[in-house]
Amino acid sequence: MPSNSSTDSSGAIDPTELQVTLRVLAAMDAIDEVHRDSIAVRQATARMFKSVKRNRRLEKRA
């Protein structure tokens, strides 16, 4: 897991790190879906979406 060192105190992602992330996601179209890099990115994005979904549910309950 990456550390939070690429975020500032407001929780924003460093612009350079964000640019790299977006470039990697754009490159995913060219990679076979069974390639280990594709699987790793897919799993990471799934965790991100599940976390967002879980947080929204918790906010509704609060």
Distance bins in CASP14 RR format, pairs under 12 A and 6 or more apart:
PFRMAT RR
TARGET T0000
AUTHOR 0000-0000-0000
RMODE 2
METHOD distances of the structure
MODEL  1
1 44 0 0 0 0 1 0 0 0 0 0 0
1 47 0 0 0 0 1 0 0 0 0 0 0
1 48 0 0 0 0 0 1 0 0 0 0 0
2 13 0 0 0 0 0 1 0 0 0 0 0
2 14 0 0 0 0 0 1 0 0 0 0 0
2 17 0 0 0 0 1 0 0 0 0 0 0
2 20 0 0 0 0 0 1 0 0 0 0 0
2 21 0 0 0 0 0 1 0 0 0 0 0
2 44 0 0 0 0 1 0 0 0 0 0 0
2 47 0 0 0 0 0 1 0 0 0 0 0
2 48 0 0 0 0 0 1 0 0 0 0 0
3 17 0 0 0 0 0 1 0 0 0 0 0
4 11 0 0 0 0 1 0 0 0 0 0 0
4 12 0 0 0 0 0 1 0 0 0 0 0
4 13 0 0 0 0 1 0 0 0 0 0 0
4 14 0 0 0 0 0 1 0 0 0 0 0
4 17 0 0 0 0 0 1 0 0 0 0 0
5 11 0 0 0 0 0 1 0 0 0 0 0
5 13 0 0 0 0 0 1 0 0 0 0 0
5 14 0 0 0 0 1 0 0 0 0 0 0
5 17 0 0 0 0 1 0 0 0 0 0 0
6 12 0 0 0 0 1 0 0 0 0 0 0
6 13 1 0 0 1 0 0 0 0 0 0 0
6 14 1 0 1 0 0 0 0 0 0 0 0
6 15 0 0 0 0 0 1 0 0 0 0 0
6 16 0 0 0 0 1 0 0 0 0 0 0
6 17 1 0 1 0 0 0 0 0 0 0 0
6 18 0 0 0 0 1 0 0 0 0 0 0
6 19 0 0 0 0 0 1 0 0 0 0 0
6 20 0 0 0 0 1 0 0 0 0 0 0
6 21 0 0 0 0 1 0 0 0 0 0 0
7 13 1 0 1 0 0 0 0 0 0 0 0
7 14 1 0 0 1 0 0 0 0 0 0 0
7 15 0 0 0 0 0 1 0 0 0 0 0
7 17 0 0 0 0 1 0 0 0 0 0 0
7 18 0 0 0 0 0 1 0 0 0 0 0
8 14 1 0 0 1 0 0 0 0 0 0 0
8 15 0 0 0 0 0 1 0 0 0 0 0
8 17 0 0 0 0 0 1 0 0 0 0 0
8 18 0 0 0 0 0 1 0 0 0 0 0
11 17 0 0 0 0 0 1 0 0 0 0 0
11 18 0 0 0 0 0 1 0 0 0 0 0
12 18 0 0 0 0 1 0 0 0 0 0 0
13 19 0 0 0 0 1 0 0 0 0 0 0
13 20 0 0 0 0 0 1 0 0 0 0 0
13 21 1 0 0 1 0 0 0 0 0 0 0
13 22 0 0 0 0 0 1 0 0 0 0 0
14 20 0 0 0 0 1 0 0 0 0 0 0
14 21 0 0 0 0 0 1 0 0 0 0 0
15 21 0 0 0 0 0 1 0 0 0 0 0
15 22 0 0 0 0 0 1 0 0 0 0 0
16 22 0 0 0 0 0 1 0 0 0 0 0
16 23 0 0 0 0 0 1 0 0 0 0 0
17 23 0 0 0 0 0 1 0 0 0 0 0
17 24 0 0 0 0 0 1 0 0 0 0 0
18 24 0 0 0 0 0 1 0 0 0 0 0
18 25 0 0 0 0 0 1 0 0 0 0 0
19 25 0 0 0 0 0 1 0 0 0 0 0
19 26 0 0 0 0 0 1 0 0 0 0 0
20 26 0 0 0 0 0 1 0 0 0 0 0
20 27 0 0 0 0 0 1 0 0 0 0 0
21 27 0 0 0 0 0 1 0 0 0 0 0
21 28 0 0 0 0 0 1 0 0 0 0 0
21 41 0 0 0 0 1 0 0 0 0 0 0
21 44 0 0 0 0 0 1 0 0 0 0 0
21 45 0 0 0 0 0 1 0 0 0 0 0
21 48 0 0 0 0 0 1 0 0 0 0 0
22 28 0 0 0 0 0 1 0 0 0 0 0
24 30 0 0 0 0 0 1 0 0 0 0 0
24 31 0 0 0 0 1 0 0 0 0 0 0
24 37 0 0 0 0 1 0 0 0 0 0 0
24 38 0 0 0 0 0 1 0 0 0 0 0
24 40 0 0 0 0 0 1 0 0 0 0 0
24 41 1 0 0 1 0 0 0 0 0 0 0
24 44 0 0 0 0 0 1 0 0 0 0 0
24 45 0 0 0 0 0 1 0 0 0 0 0
25 31 0 0 0 0 0 1 0 0 0 0 0
25 37 0 0 0 0 0 1 0 0 0 0 0
25 38 0 0 0 0 0 1 0 0 0 0 0
25 41 1 0 0 1 0 0 0 0 0 0 0
25 42 0 0 0 0 0 1 0 0 0 0 0
25 44 0 0 0 0 0 1 0 0 0 0 0
25 45 0 0 0 0 1 0 0 0 0 0 0
25 48 0 0 0 0 0 1 0 0 0 0 0
26 41 0 0 0 0 0 1 0 0 0 0 0
27 35 0 0 0 0 0 1 0 0 0 0 0
27 37 0 0 0 0 1 0 0 0 0 0 0
27 38 0 0 0 0 0 1 0 0 0 0 0
27 41 0 0 0 0 1 0 0 0 0 0 0
28 35 0 0 0 0 1 0 0 0 0 0 0
28 37 0 0 0 0 1 0 0 0 0 0 0
28 38 1 0 0 1 0 0 0 0 0 0 0
28 39 0 0 0 0 0 1 0 0 0 0 0
28 40 0 0 0 0 0 1 0 0 0 0 0
28 41 1 0 1 0 0 0 0 0 0 0 0
28 42 0 0 0 0 1 0 0 0 0 0 0
28 44 0 0 0 0 0 1 0 0 0 0 0
28 45 0 0 0 0 1 0 0 0 0 0 0
29 38 0 0 0 0 1 0 0 0 0 0 0
29 41 0 0 0 0 0 1 0 0 0 0 0
30 37 0 0 0 0 0 1 0 0 0 0 0
30 38 0 0 0 0 1 0 0 0 0 0 0
31 37 1 0 1 0 0 0 0 0 0 0 0
31 38 1 0 1 0 0 0 0 0 0 0 0
31 39 0 0 0 0 1 0 0 0 0 0 0
31 40 0 0 0 0 0 1 0 0 0 0 0
31 41 0 0 0 0 1 0 0 0 0 0 0
31 42 0 0 0 0 0 1 0 0 0 0 0
32 38 1 0 0 1 0 0 0 0 0 0 0
32 39 0 0 0 0 0 1 0 0 0 0 0
33 39 1 0 0 1 0 0 0 0 0 0 0
33 40 0 0 0 0 0 1 0 0 0 0 0
33 41 0 0 0 0 0 1 0 0 0 0 0
33 42 1 0 0 1 0 0 0 0 0 0 0
34 40 0 0 0 0 0 1 0 0 0 0 0
34 42 0 0 0 0 0 1 0 0 0 0 0
35 41 0 0 0 0 1 0 0 0 0 0 0
35 42 0 0 0 0 0 1 0 0 0 0 0
36 42 0 0 0 0 0 1 0 0 0 0 0
36 43 0 0 0 0 0 1 0 0 0 0 0
37 43 0 0 0 0 0 1 0 0 0 0 0
37 44 0 0 0 0 0 1 0 0 0 0 0
38 44 0 0 0 0 0 1 0 0 0 0 0
38 45 0 0 0 0 0 1 0 0 0 0 0
39 45 0 0 0 0 0 1 0 0 0 0 0
39 46 0 0 0 0 0 1 0 0 0 0 0
40 46 0 0 0 0 0 1 0 0 0 0 0
40 47 0 0 0 0 0 1 0 0 0 0 0
41 47 0 0 0 0 0 1 0 0 0 0 0
41 48 0 0 0 0 0 1 0 0 0 0 0
42 48 0 0 0 0 0 1 0 0 0 0 0
42 49 0 0 0 0 0 1 0 0 0 0 0
43 49 0 0 0 0 0 1 0 0 0 0 0
43 50 0 0 0 0 0 1 0 0 0 0 0
44 50 0 0 0 0 0 1 0 0 0 0 0
44 51 0 0 0 0 0 1 0 0 0 0 0
45 51 0 0 0 0 0 1 0 0 0 0 0
45 52 0 0 0 0 0 1 0 0 0 0 0
46 52 0 0 0 0 0 1 0 0 0 0 0
46 53 0 0 0 0 0 1 0 0 0 0 0
47 53 0 0 0 0 0 1 0 0 0 0 0
47 54 0 0 0 0 0 1 0 0 0 0 0
48 54 0 0 0 0 0 1 0 0 0 0 0
48 55 0 0 0 0 0 1 0 0 0 0 0
49 55 0 0 0 0 0 1 0 0 0 0 0
49 56 0 0 0 0 0 1 0 0 0 0 0
50 56 0 0 0 0 0 1 0 0 0 0 0
50 57 0 0 0 0 0 1 0 0 0 0 0
51 57 0 0 0 0 0 1 0 0 0 0 0
51 58 0 0 0 0 0 1 0 0 0 0 0
52 58 0 0 0 0 0 1 0 0 0 0 0
52 59 0 0 0 0 0 1 0 0 0 0 0
53 59 0 0 0 0 0 1 0 0 0 0 0
53 60 0 0 0 0 0 1 0 0 0 0 0
54 60 0 0 0 0 0 1 0 0 0 0 0
54 61 0 0 0 0 0 1 0 0 0 0 0
55 61 0 0 0 0 0 1 0 0 0 0 0
55 62 0 0 0 0 0 1 0 0 0 0 0
56 62 0 0 0 0 0 1 0 0 0 0 0
END
